[in-house]
């Protein structure tokens, strides 16, 4: 496989991941952190870092908008739920392991 094809496939896969996350807004970031050790905010940080590495100025807010498909404040107000005590305990257990 040539480099451009690989890059195209990776980009399409990333777009598909973002769509999947968008289609499943009920999956909270804390759930992702507990299960997979990353969340939508992590993706935004990676997005901004990769842009920066290529000399493209993408700040964290712009990166979050690319990942969330809307301003983070809007996503948070409409989709983020308060973490349960069980979720907080599971995250604490994971981070102290």
C-alpha positions in Angstrom: 0.0 0.0 0.0 1.4 3.4 -0.9 1.7 6.2 1.6 -1.2 8.3 0.2 -3.6 5.4 0.2 -2.6 4.6 3.8 -3.1 8.3 4.8 -6.5 8.4 3.1 -7.6 5.2 4.9 -6.4 6.5 8.2 -8.2 9.8 7.7 -11.4 8.0 6.7 -11.2 5.8 9.7 -10.7 8.9 12.0 -13.8 10.5 10.4 -15.7 7.3 11.0 -14.6 7.2 14.6 -15.8 10.8 15.1 -19.2 10.0 13.5 -19.5 6.9 15.7 -18.9 9.0 18.8 -21.3 11.7 17.5 -24.0 9.0 16.9 -23.4 7.7 20.5 -23.5 10.9 22.6 -24.9 8.9 25.5 -21.4 7.4 25.9 -19.8 9.8 28.3 -16.1 10.8 28.3 -15.7 9.3 31.7 -16.9 6.0 30.4 -14.3 6.2 27.6 -11.6 7.1 30.1 -12.5 4.1 32.3 -12.7 1.6 29.5 -10.2 2.8 27.0 -8.0 5.4 28.7 -8.9 8.1 26.3 -11.9 10.4 25.5 -13.1 13.0 23.1 -10.9 15.6 24.8 -7.9 13.4 24.4 -8.7 13.1 20.6 -8.9 16.9 20.5 -5.5 17.3 22.2 -4.0 14.8 19.8 -5.6 16.6 16.9 -4.2 20.0 18.0 -0.7 18.5 18.7 -0.6 16.9 15.2 -1.6 20.1 13.6 1.0 22.0 15.6 3.7 19.5 14.5 2.8 20.2 10.9 3.0 24.0 11.4 -0.8 24.5 11.4 -2.2 26.6 14.2 -5.2 24.8 15.6 -6.0 25.7 19.2 -7.6 23.4 21.7 -11.1 24.9 21.3 -10.9 24.6 17.5 -9.7 21.0 17.9 -12.6 20.2 20.3 -15.1 21.6 17.9 -13.6 19.4 15.2 -14.0 16.3 17.4 -17.3 17.2 19.0 -18.9 18.6 15.8 -20.0 21.7 17.8 -18.5 24.1 20.3 -17.6 22.1 23.5 -19.8 24.3 25.6 -22.8 23.4 23.5 -22.0 19.7 23.6 -21.4 19.8 27.4 -24.7 21.7 28.0 -26.7 19.3 25.8 -25.0 15.9 26.3 -22.7 15.7 29.3 -24.2 14.1 32.3 -23.0 14.5 35.9 -20.5 11.7 36.7 -21.9 9.1 39.1 -20.1 8.1 42.3 -19.5 4.7 40.7 -17.9 6.3 37.6 -15.7 8.5 39.7 -14.6 5.5 41.8 -13.9 3.4 38.7 -11.8 6.2 37.2 -9.9 6.7 40.5 -9.2 3.0 40.7 -8.0 3.0 37.1 -5.7 6.0 37.6 -4.2 4.6 40.8 -3.5 1.2 39.3 
